[in-house]
C-alpha cells in the first residue's frame, strides 16, 4: 500500500493522533503550584505551631511542677525544723482527745498553732503530723493546721487512719516512708477538695531519733490552670495567625507564579503546535531565567544587608561599650573628686585643732594652768577621734561597696536595744532637741547584726539631731507589722531639697542646704548597705523646712538570715 508523501513535521503532527486512537492515555491530575504552596505552608505552619505548643506546654508544666516541688520541699523542711520532737512525742503518748476530736492540752494547741502559721505563710500548704500506729499498715494523726478553724478537711487529734483499708489522698507507702526519711511525691492526686502533691519528713527529738512525721499537701490546681491558659491562648492565637498566613501565602504565591503561569501558557501553545511564540520558553528551564536572576539578586542583596547590619551592630556595640566606659570613668573621676574634697575638708578642721593646741602647749605650756592644758588635751583627743571615725567610715563604706562588710547576726531584743541606743544618743538634760522613744512591741526578738543595726539607728538619730531646729524633738518609733520590724526616725528640722532626694544614698553626696554643717556624706550610703544585709529596706519622706522621716523595715528572723549573693 502506498503512503502519502508527508513532511517530517506533518508526520510528527499525525503521530499523537494515531497513538490516541489505539490506546487510552491518562493524564495525571493537575494540582497548581499555588495550591501546593498553600497546602505545604499550612502543614508546615501546623507542624511548627504544634511543636511550639508542645514545647511551651511541657516547659511551662515542668517549670511549674519544679517550682511547686521546691516550695513544698522548703516549706516541709522549715516546718519540721521548728517542731520540738520530745514535746511532740509526749503529746502523742499522753495527750487526751475531746469528744469533738480536738484536745485541751496546751501542747496540742501550741503544736497546731505552728502548723496554722505555716499555712498562713504558705497559703497553698495543708499541714498535718502523725506517728506510727501499733498496726504496721496504719498511722495516728496528731495535729493539723485546720484544727485552728475546725475545718472539716483536717485530721483530728489521735485520729486512727488505715492507709490500706481506706482510700486516702496519699499512698500508704509515702506516709510510712515519712517516718524514716523525707519523701516528696510529685504525682498529683485529686480528692473532693482539689488536686495536690505531697511531701513527708521525719520529726526528730533531741537525740536525733525519728519520733513521728510531718506532712504537707500542696495545692496543684494552679498547674492545671497554667496548662489550660496555655491551651486557650494557643488556640486563640492559632486561628487569626493561620488566616493571616494563609492570606499572605495566597497573595505571594499569586505574584511568584505569575511568570511561571505565562511560561506554562507559552509551553502549552508550543505543545499545541503554535510555534509563533518561539522556542525560548521551552528552553527556559535549561538556562537561568528572571526568577533565578531575581533570586540571585535577592540573595546578594540579603547577604549584603546582613553584612552591613552585622557591621552596624558591631559598631554600635563598640560605641556603647566606649560610651559606658567613658561614663564609668567620668563617674569614678567625680567620685574621686568628691572623696578628695570631703577628706580634705573633714581633715582640715581636726588637724587645725591639733596644730593650734600643740603650738599653744609648746610655746605657752609653762604659763598655762593644768586645767587649761587638760582642756587642750581633750581638744586634741576629740580631733583625733574625729579623724579616726572618718577613716573608719571610709573603710566601712569601701567594705560595703565591695560586698566585704562583716555580717554576724545574733538574737536581739529590739525594744531593749533601741532603749540602750537612745540612752547613748540622748543629749544632756535640758539640751534640745531631745529624743522621744515609743514602742508598740512586746519583747519581740530577731536575729540581727547588733553592730550594723546600731550603725543604722545611730546614723539616723545623729542626723536628726544635727539637722533639727532648736527646741525641737526627734521621735524614734518601733512597731511590728506582719513579722516586719519598722523603725521610724522623725525630725522637724531643715528638710531635704527635692533635687537632692534621688541622690541621698550615694557615696559622699550631701544635700545642698547642709554645706555649712559638718558631715561626710557616707553615713546614709553605709546604712543602706547595712539594711540590705538584713534583707530589709530603707526609705524616707521629707519636706523642705518642715522635717524628714526615715523608715527602716527589717523582717523578723527567728534563725540567722541567709546572706544575699
DRENFITI-329139 format. One line per 8 residues: for each residue x, y, z of C-alpha. Coordinates in nm, 4 decimals. Example, Ala and Ser with C-alpha at 12.3 -4.5 7.8 and 13.67 -1.06 7.14 Angstrom:
BEGIN
1.2300:-0.4500:0.7800 ~ 1.3670:-0.1060:0.7140
//
This chain:
BEGIN
0.0000:0.0000:0.0000 ~ 0.1334:0.3414:-0.0950 ~ 0.1716:0.6072:0.1825 ~ 0.1224:0.9723:0.1054 ~ 0.4330:1.1839:0.0805 ~ 0.4342:1.3734:0.4170 ~ 0.6914:1.6069:0.5547 ~ 0.8647:1.5126:0.8785
0.6762:1.7875:1.0607 ~ 0.3432:1.6539:0.9403 ~ 0.4448:1.3057:1.0469 ~ 0.5152:1.4281:1.3967 ~ 0.1760:1.6050:1.3968 ~ -0.0073:1.2952:1.2989 ~ 0.1644:1.0536:1.5393 ~ -0.0115:1.1550:1.8640
-0.3458:1.1189:1.6949 ~ -0.2594:0.7636:1.5917 ~ -0.1492:0.6722:1.9437 ~ -0.4581:0.8299:2.0901 ~ -0.6829:0.6132:1.8655 ~ -0.5147:0.2857:1.9551 ~ -0.4873:0.3410:2.3325 ~ -0.6292:0.5496:2.6183
-0.3802:0.7974:2.7638 ~ -0.4463:0.9093:3.1238 ~ -0.3043:1.2400:3.2304 ~ -0.2173:1.2818:3.5991 ~ -0.4461:1.5074:3.7970 ~ -0.3287:1.8659:3.7784 ~ -0.2515:2.0469:4.1043 ~ -0.1393:2.4068:4.0746
0.1787:2.5324:4.2351 ~ -0.0252:2.7838:4.4364 ~ -0.2286:2.5012:4.5870 ~ 0.0867:2.3093:4.6704 ~ 0.2333:2.6200:4.8357 ~ -0.0833:2.6777:5.0359 ~ -0.1084:2.3155:5.1452 ~ 0.2634:2.2896:5.2192
0.2727:2.6147:5.4161 ~ -0.0411:2.5158:5.6058 ~ 0.1083:2.1796:5.7010 ~ 0.4418:2.3367:5.7918 ~ 0.2698:2.6068:5.9948 ~ 0.0577:2.3498:6.1755 ~ 0.3650:2.1355:6.2472 ~ 0.5680:2.4305:6.3754
0.2760:2.5598:6.5788 ~ 0.2205:2.2160:6.7273 ~ 0.5907:2.1868:6.8074 ~ 0.5992:2.5271:6.9727 ~ 0.2830:2.4472:7.1652 ~ 0.4208:2.1107:7.2759 ~ 0.7490:2.2625:7.3875 ~ 0.5885:2.5600:7.5616
0.3293:2.3370:7.7243 ~ 0.5892:2.0918:7.8575 ~ 0.8318:2.3659:7.9567 ~ 0.5685:2.5625:8.1474 ~ 0.4358:2.2484:8.3122 ~ 0.7831:2.1260:8.4109 ~ 0.8811:2.4663:8.5450 ~ 0.5579:2.4968:8.7407
0.5997:2.1467:8.8854 ~ 0.9660:2.2190:8.9635 ~ 0.8810:2.5440:9.1398 ~ 0.5980:2.3952:9.3423 ~ 0.8200:2.0978:9.4341 ~ 1.0941:2.3338:9.5528 ~ 0.8402:2.5369:9.7514 ~ 0.6993:2.2166:9.9004
1.0467:2.0938:9.9996 ~ 1.1404:2.4264:10.1599 ~ 0.8094:2.4524:10.3450 ~ 0.8301:2.0907:10.4622 ~ 1.1884:2.1229:10.5876 ~ 1.1315:2.4578:10.7592 ~ 0.8080:2.3444:10.9251 ~ 0.9594:2.0199:11.0591
1.2677:2.2015:11.1901 ~ 1.0532:2.4076:11.4294 ~ 0.8682:2.1093:11.5815 ~ 1.0085:2.0004:11.9193 ~ 1.0372:1.6231:11.8852 ~ 1.0312:1.5477:12.2588 ~ 0.7203:1.7598:12.3195 ~ 0.5567:1.6094:12.0107
0.6269:1.2542:12.1299 ~ 0.4945:1.3307:12.4786 ~ 0.1788:1.4827:12.3300 ~ 0.1152:1.1809:12.1081 ~ 0.1627:0.9401:12.4012 ~ -0.0020:1.1254:12.6909 ~ -0.2450:1.3657:12.5219 ~ -0.6199:1.3161:12.5666
-0.8718:1.3814:12.2896 ~ -1.2049:1.5579:12.3444 ~ -1.5342:1.4363:12.2053 ~ -1.5100:1.6787:11.9136 ~ -1.1777:1.5308:11.8041 ~ -0.9517:1.8004:11.9493 ~ -0.7704:1.8341:12.2826 ~ -0.7478:2.0679:12.5809
-0.3754:2.0003:12.6121 ~ -0.1817:2.3310:12.5727 ~ 0.0903:2.1410:12.3897 ~ -0.1642:2.0388:12.1291 ~ -0.2744:2.3969:12.0610 ~ 0.0836:2.5209:12.0555 ~ 0.1573:2.2482:11.8022 ~ -0.1411:2.3161:11.5731
-0.0834:2.6915:11.6017 ~ 0.2575:2.6386:11.4463 ~ 0.1041:2.4288:11.1672 ~ -0.1552:2.7010:11.1074 ~ 0.1239:2.9595:11.0967 ~ 0.2943:2.7560:10.8254 ~ -0.0313:2.7543:10.6278 ~ -0.0647:3.1313:10.6744
0.2875:3.1847:10.5442 ~ 0.2317:2.9432:10.2550 ~ -0.1425:2.9527:10.1646 ~ -0.1015:2.6610:9.9225 ~ 0.0029:2.4272:10.2044 ~ -0.2110:2.1867:10.4081 ~ -0.0113:2.0589:10.7085 ~ -0.0532:1.7631:10.9409
0.1583:1.5451:11.1727 ~ 0.1310:1.1803:11.2662 ~ 0.3034:0.8895:11.4388 ~ 0.3179:0.5200:11.3643 ~ 0.0274:0.3115:11.4935 ~ 0.0507:-0.0265:11.6555 ~ -0.0695:-0.1876:11.3348 ~ 0.2014:-0.1729:11.0659
-0.0450:-0.0662:10.7980 ~ -0.1874:0.2289:10.9966 ~ -0.0867:0.5667:11.1390 ~ -0.2260:0.8016:11.4052 ~ -0.2687:1.1698:11.3287 ~ -0.1510:1.4131:11.5986 ~ -0.2119:1.7619:11.4638 ~ -0.3403:1.9523:11.1636
-0.3289:2.3185:11.0664 ~ -0.7029:2.3075:11.0045 ~ -0.7687:2.2498:11.3746 ~ -0.7468:2.6257:11.4342 ~ -1.0680:2.6980:11.2445 ~ -1.2190:2.3467:11.2763 ~ -1.2240:2.2804:10.9027 ~ -1.3817:1.9512:10.8082
-1.0939:1.8589:10.5777 ~ -0.8418:1.8314:10.8618 ~ -0.7333:1.5378:11.0759 ~ -0.8495:1.5150:11.4384 ~ -0.6259:1.4579:11.7394 ~ -0.5215:1.0907:11.7709 ~ -0.7340:1.0001:11.4679 ~ -0.6612:0.6436:11.3521
-0.6015:0.6069:10.9795 ~ -0.5753:0.2735:10.7983 ~ -0.3847:0.3614:10.4809 ~ -0.4510:0.0246:10.3194 ~ -0.8167:-0.0234:10.4052 ~ -0.9288:0.3335:10.3275 ~ -0.8854:0.5296:10.0083 ~ -0.6940:0.8404:10.1081
-0.5276:1.1187:9.9225 ~ -0.1789:0.9754:9.9795 ~ -0.0495:0.6224:9.9279 ~ 0.0387:0.4327:10.2429 ~ 0.3971:0.3812:10.1329 ~ 0.4534:0.7578:10.1226 ~ 0.3182:0.8077:10.4746 ~ 0.5274:0.5226:10.6126
0.8390:0.6460:10.4336 ~ 0.7951:0.9841:10.6025 ~ 0.8580:0.8207:10.9404 ~ 1.2160:0.7396:10.8401 ~ 1.3175:0.9769:10.5601 ~ 1.1993:1.2804:10.3703 ~ 0.9882:1.1808:10.0687 ~ 0.8371:1.4040:9.8006
0.5670:1.2668:9.5692 ~ 0.5307:1.4734:9.2517 ~ 0.2455:1.2569:9.1205 ~ -0.0668:1.4690:9.1748 ~ -0.3768:1.3190:9.3295 ~ -0.7316:1.4535:9.3379 ~ -0.9871:1.4482:9.6169 ~ -1.3038:1.6397:9.6944
-1.1009:1.9455:9.7964 ~ -0.8824:1.9719:9.4884 ~ -0.5641:1.8397:9.3300 ~ -0.2482:1.8038:9.5408 ~ 0.1100:1.6851:9.5595 ~ 0.2519:1.5699:9.8904 ~ 0.5692:1.5532:10.0914 ~ 0.6509:1.3968:10.4280
0.9579:1.4203:10.6513 ~ 1.0540:1.2743:10.9917 ~ 1.0232:1.4664:11.3188 ~ 1.3271:1.4036:11.5382 ~ 1.3873:1.4517:11.9089 ~ 1.6943:1.5965:12.0780 ~ 1.8805:1.2660:12.0315 ~ 1.8129:1.2658:11.6571
1.5630:0.9793:11.6764 ~ 1.2586:0.9762:11.4465 ~ 0.9504:1.0086:11.6681 ~ 0.6904:1.0926:11.4052 ~ 0.6454:1.2684:11.0747 ~ 0.5174:1.5953:10.9329 ~ 0.3295:1.6013:10.6040 ~ 0.2466:1.8872:10.3709
-0.0045:1.8722:10.0868 ~ 0.0471:2.1421:9.8248 ~ -0.2361:2.2663:9.6061 ~ -0.1683:2.1605:9.2472 ~ -0.4665:2.3318:9.0833 ~ -0.2678:2.6294:8.9601 ~ -0.0541:2.3982:8.7422 ~ -0.3712:2.2824:8.5695
-0.4749:2.6449:8.5358 ~ -0.1435:2.7201:8.3654 ~ -0.1955:2.4302:8.1264 ~ -0.5495:2.5427:8.0480 ~ -0.4306:2.9007:7.9926 ~ -0.1600:2.7838:7.7510 ~ -0.4061:2.5719:7.5538 ~ -0.6576:2.8556:7.5432
-0.4019:3.1165:7.4372 ~ -0.2529:2.8944:7.1693 ~ -0.5969:2.8158:7.0321 ~ -0.6975:3.1819:7.0331 ~ -0.3720:3.2793:6.8622 ~ -0.3762:2.9965:6.6082 ~ -0.6902:3.0921:6.4146 ~ -0.6092:3.4592:6.3328
-0.2444:3.3755:6.2748 ~ -0.3351:3.0971:6.0345 ~ -0.5823:3.3217:5.8476 ~ -0.3164:3.5904:5.8126 ~ -0.0569:3.3369:5.6986 ~ -0.2993:3.1773:5.4510 ~ -0.3870:3.5156:5.3004 ~ -0.0220:3.6170:5.2836
0.0837:3.2911:5.1172 ~ -0.2062:3.3179:4.8727 ~ -0.1075:3.6706:4.7674 ~ 0.2641:3.5933:4.7483 ~ 0.2095:3.2688:4.5588 ~ -0.0026:3.4566:4.3035 ~ 0.2801:3.7034:4.2476 ~ 0.5504:3.4377:4.2375
0.3647:3.2076:3.9973 ~ 0.2596:3.4846:3.7572 ~ 0.5676:3.4446:3.5365 ~ 0.5515:3.0689:3.5701 ~ 0.1911:3.0793:3.4516 ~ 0.2925:3.2783:3.1443 ~ 0.5710:3.0324:3.0775 ~ 0.3265:2.7453:3.1144
0.0839:2.9090:2.8746 ~ 0.3641:2.9591:2.6209 ~ 0.4666:2.5971:2.6635 ~ 0.1076:2.4880:2.6058 ~ 0.0924:2.6976:2.2866 ~ 0.4127:2.5351:2.1677 ~ 0.2806:2.1923:2.2619 ~ -0.0331:2.2684:2.0623
0.1822:2.3451:1.7571 ~ 0.1778:2.7249:1.7822 ~ 0.5425:2.7869:1.7035 ~ 0.4921:3.1607:1.6603 ~ 0.5581:3.2021:2.0268 ~ 0.9148:3.0924:1.9721 ~ 1.1127:2.8173:2.1375 ~ 1.2801:3.0333:2.4056
1.0209:2.9458:2.6690 ~ 1.0573:2.5751:2.6070 ~ 1.4329:2.6055:2.6545 ~ 1.3991:2.8368:2.9535 ~ 1.4340:2.5527:3.2008 ~ 1.7878:2.4835:3.0803 ~ 1.9056:2.8409:3.1406 ~ 1.8694:3.0919:3.4224
1.5523:3.2916:3.3896 ~ 1.4218:3.6086:3.5547 ~ 1.3173:3.4164:3.8655 ~ 1.6645:3.2702:3.9033 ~ 1.8272:3.6069:3.8429 ~ 1.5860:3.7710:4.0833 ~ 1.6594:3.5042:4.3435 ~ 2.0329:3.5575:4.2987
1.9887:3.9338:4.3232 ~ 1.7867:3.8897:4.6388 ~ 2.0482:3.6518:4.7798 ~ 2.3211:3.9042:4.7059 ~ 2.1130:4.1856:4.8476 ~ 2.0226:3.9911:5.1618 ~ 2.3852:3.8864:5.2131 ~ 2.4908:4.2466:5.1642
2.2262:4.3690:5.4067 ~ 2.3234:4.1026:5.6611 ~ 2.6886:4.2019:5.6323 ~ 2.6062:4.5691:5.6755 ~ 2.3738:4.5034:5.9668 ~ 2.6400:4.2926:6.1337 ~ 2.8918:4.5738:6.0898 ~ 2.6392:4.8249:6.2219
2.5634:4.6060:6.5248 ~ 2.9306:4.5557:6.5973 ~ 2.9992:4.9270:6.5596 ~ 2.7020:5.0100:6.7809 ~ 2.8177:4.7606:7.0418 ~ 3.1698:4.9033:7.0413 ~ 3.0251:5.2535:7.0599 ~ 2.8048:5.1569:7.3547
3.0975:4.9933:7.5319 ~ 3.3135:5.3005:7.4793 ~ 3.0329:5.5291:7.5938 ~ 2.9754:5.3109:7.9005 ~ 3.3473:5.3059:7.9789 ~ 3.3629:5.6839:7.9455 ~ 3.0597:5.7202:8.1704 ~ 3.2133:5.4887:8.4296
3.5416:5.6781:8.4089 ~ 3.3549:6.0058:8.4479 ~ 3.1650:5.8768:8.7492 ~ 3.4858:5.7423:8.9027 ~ 3.6502:6.0778:8.8428 ~ 3.3620:6.2605:9.0066 ~ 3.3641:6.0136:9.2953 ~ 3.7374:6.0615:9.3376
3.6988:6.4389:9.3323 ~ 3.4210:6.4263:9.5912 ~ 3.6284:6.1909:9.8048 ~ 3.9366:6.4134:9.7934 ~ 3.7277:6.7233:9.8628 ~ 3.5468:6.5563:10.1509 ~ 3.8604:6.4148:10.3106 ~ 4.0450:6.7437:10.2682
3.7574:6.9390:10.4196 ~ 3.6861:6.6994:10.7051 ~ 4.0536:6.6511:10.7981 ~ 4.1384:7.0200:10.7836 ~ 3.9366:7.1107:11.0934 ~ 4.0736:6.8437:11.3336 ~ 4.4268:6.8927:11.2011 ~ 4.3938:7.2653:11.2640
4.2737:7.1956:11.6178 ~ 4.5656:6.9598:11.6807 ~ 4.8175:7.2003:11.5314 ~ 4.6849:7.5009:11.7239 ~ 4.6623:7.3138:12.0538 ~ 5.0113:7.1645:12.0249 ~ 5.1636:7.5022:11.9328 ~ 4.9998:7.6655:12.2329
5.1234:7.3883:12.4600 ~ 5.4700:7.4104:12.3051 ~ 5.5120:7.7861:12.3414 ~ 5.2964:7.8652:12.6423 ~ 5.2838:7.5340:12.8218 ~ 5.4797:7.6583:13.1209 ~ 5.2492:7.9555:13.1641 ~ 4.9277:7.7582:13.1178
4.7345:7.6153:13.4089 ~ 4.6819:7.2426:13.4421 ~ 4.3098:7.2819:13.3775 ~ 4.3801:7.4701:13.0575 ~ 4.6344:7.2071:12.9496 ~ 4.3779:6.9364:13.0153 ~ 4.1294:7.1273:12.8016 ~ 4.3770:7.1367:12.5114
4.4467:6.7670:12.5558 ~ 4.0730:6.6988:12.5342 ~ 4.0543:6.9013:12.2140 ~ 4.3439:6.7044:12.0634 ~ 4.1823:6.3742:12.1643 ~ 3.8471:6.4821:12.0181 ~ 4.0141:6.5854:11.6915 ~ 4.1973:6.2522:11.6733
3.8696:6.0737:11.7452 ~ 3.7002:6.2646:11.4603 ~ 3.9773:6.1699:11.2159 ~ 3.9680:5.8082:11.3329 ~ 3.5904:5.7985:11.2872 ~ 3.6266:5.9492:10.9392 ~ 3.8815:5.6868:10.8360 ~ 3.6642:5.4121:10.9861
3.3610:5.5386:10.7908 ~ 3.5648:5.5410:10.4691 ~ 3.6818:5.1846:10.5390 ~ 3.3270:5.0653:10.6147 ~ 3.1971:5.2376:10.3005 ~ 3.4607:5.0592:10.0917 ~ 3.3725:4.7246:10.2519 ~ 3.0040:4.7859:10.1859
3.0621:4.8768:9.8197 ~ 3.2828:4.5694:9.7616 ~ 3.0496:4.3319:9.9469 ~ 3.3038:4.2604:10.2228 ~ 3.1073:4.4086:10.5118 ~ 3.1060:4.1659:10.8068 ~ 2.7599:4.0380:10.8982 ~ 2.7194:3.8446:11.2251
2.3505:3.8069:11.3193 ~ 2.2550:3.7031:11.6706 ~ 1.9327:3.7035:11.8784 ~ 1.8445:4.0592:11.9767 ~ 1.5698:4.2155:12.1917 ~ 1.4659:4.5051:11.9689 ~ 1.2951:4.7203:12.2320 ~ 1.5824:4.6902:12.4800
1.8324:4.7556:12.2012 ~ 1.6505:5.0744:12.0974 ~ 1.6315:5.1987:12.4563 ~ 2.0058:5.1475:12.5022 ~ 2.0804:5.3266:12.1748 ~ 1.8533:5.6198:12.2644 ~ 2.0142:5.6468:12.6084 ~ 2.3541:5.6592:12.4417
2.2458:5.9235:12.1886 ~ 2.0308:6.1318:12.4255 ~ 2.1675:6.4879:12.4679 ~ 2.2476:6.6289:12.8110 ~ 1.9415:6.7045:13.0290 ~ 1.7968:7.0399:12.9363 ~ 1.9558:7.0320:12.5907 ~ 1.7498:7.0311:12.2758
1.6434:6.8623:12.0689 ~ 1.5700:6.5539:12.2796 ~ 1.4934:6.2007:12.1590 ~ 1.1478:6.0579:12.2330 ~ 1.1222:5.6790:12.2019 ~ 0.7942:5.4882:12.1728 ~ 0.7498:5.1138:12.1262 ~ 0.4423:4.9144:12.0332
0.6007:4.5702:12.0506 ~ 0.6194:4.3325:12.3420 ~ 0.9507:4.1542:12.3746 ~ 0.9972:4.0869:12.0030 ~ 1.3352:3.9329:11.9204 ~ 1.5080:3.8776:11.5916 ~ 1.8405:3.7606:11.4568 ~ 2.0303:4.0718:11.3526
2.3818:4.2123:11.3492 ~ 2.3908:4.4343:11.6564 ~ 2.6824:4.6413:11.5283 ~ 2.5248:4.7132:11.1892 ~ 2.1794:4.7795:11.3360 ~ 2.3363:5.0180:11.5860 ~ 2.5138:5.1969:11.2998 ~ 2.1796:5.2415:11.1215
1.9995:5.3904:11.4215 ~ 2.2952:5.5995:11.5398 ~ 2.3382:5.7480:11.1923 ~ 1.9688:5.8318:11.1531 ~ 1.9384:5.9709:11.5070 ~ 2.2596:6.1744:11.4829 ~ 2.1450:6.3220:11.1511 ~ 1.8055:6.4045:11.3006
1.9699:6.5758:11.5996 ~ 2.2209:6.7555:11.3798 ~ 1.9659:6.8973:11.1357 ~ 1.6832:6.9668:11.3833 ~ 1.5817:7.3148:11.4827 ~ 1.6482:7.4356:11.8404 ~ 1.3715:7.3348:12.0777 ~ 1.2542:7.0523:11.8536
1.2073:6.6834:11.9257 ~ 1.3374:6.3732:11.7476 ~ 1.0985:6.0754:11.7537 ~ 1.2020:5.7110:11.7329 ~ 0.9072:5.4744:11.6907 ~ 0.9294:5.0948:11.6900 ~ 0.6376:4.8808:11.5712 ~ 0.5960:4.5273:11.4387
0.3635:4.4578:11.1456 ~ 0.3286:4.1230:10.9700 ~ 0.6598:3.9868:11.1025 ~ 0.8418:4.3045:10.9991 ~ 1.0095:4.5390:11.2473 ~ 0.9545:4.9020:11.1453 ~ 1.1876:5.1723:11.2811 ~ 1.0755:5.5310:11.2195
1.3038:5.8293:11.2894 ~ 1.1259:6.1627:11.2574 ~ 1.2660:6.5136:11.2980 ~ 1.1242:6.8598:11.2494 ~ 1.4370:7.0103:11.1045 ~ 1.5505:7.1795:10.7865 ~ 1.4338:6.9048:10.5496 ~ 1.5930:6.7839:10.2245
1.5625:6.9694:9.8908 ~ 1.3667:6.7797:9.6255 ~ 1.6556:6.7824:9.3776 ~ 1.8843:6.6110:9.6320 ~ 1.6446:6.3352:9.7373 ~ 1.7153:6.0898:9.4476 ~ 2.0899:6.1027:9.5256 ~ 2.0738:6.0906:9.9053
2.2073:5.7321:9.9377 ~ 2.5040:5.7881:9.7039 ~ 2.8541:5.7962:9.8485 ~ 2.9805:6.1431:9.9502 ~ 2.6558:6.3114:9.8459 ~ 2.5252:6.5795:10.0808 ~ 2.2211:6.7983:10.0415 ~ 2.2788:7.1492:9.9157
2.1347:7.3085:10.2299 ~ 2.3786:7.1458:10.4783 ~ 2.7124:7.2578:10.3374 ~ 2.7794:7.4672:10.6475 ~ 2.7165:7.1679:10.8774 ~ 2.9949:6.9169:10.9309 ~ 2.9441:6.5796:10.7608 ~ 3.0988:6.3270:10.5199
2.8096:6.2030:10.3071 ~ 2.8982:5.8431:10.3955 ~ 2.6509:5.7558:10.6694 ~ 2.3337:5.7008:10.4681 ~ 2.5153:5.5027:10.1973 ~ 2.6589:5.2702:10.4628 ~ 2.3243:5.2497:10.6446 ~ 2.1530:5.1422:10.3236
2.4027:4.8570:10.2760 ~ 2.3506:4.7518:10.6389 ~ 1.9740:4.7404:10.5823 ~ 2.0200:4.5356:10.2636 ~ 2.2306:4.2812:10.4538 ~ 1.9298:4.2357:10.6866 ~ 1.7042:4.1733:10.3817 ~ 1.5230:4.4961:10.4651
1.4548:4.8291:10.3019 ~ 1.5052:5.1949:10.3915 ~ 1.3018:5.4893:10.2651 ~ 1.2301:5.8485:10.3585 ~ 0.9948:6.1380:10.3084 ~ 1.0980:6.4989:10.3513 ~ 0.9506:6.8459:10.3261 ~ 1.1918:7.1356:10.2973
1.1764:7.3464:10.6116 ~ 0.9392:7.1055:10.7904 ~ 1.1440:6.7947:10.8611 ~ 1.2344:6.4446:10.7461 ~ 1.1088:6.0960:10.8309 ~ 1.3232:5.7862:10.7705 ~ 1.1632:5.4402:10.7771 ~ 1.3613:5.1171:10.8099
1.1827:4.7841:10.7637 ~ 1.3624:4.4640:10.8668 ~ 1.1984:4.1181:10.8568 ~ 1.1896:3.9384:11.1900 ~ 1.4169:3.6354:11.1716 ~ 1.3986:3.3585:11.4294 ~ 1.7054:3.1981:11.2743 ~ 2.0089:3.3557:11.1192
1.9202:3.5053:10.7792 ~ 2.0978:3.3777:10.4701 ~ 2.3372:3.6292:10.3181 ~ 2.2481:3.7568:9.9727 ~ 2.4936:3.6557:9.6996
//
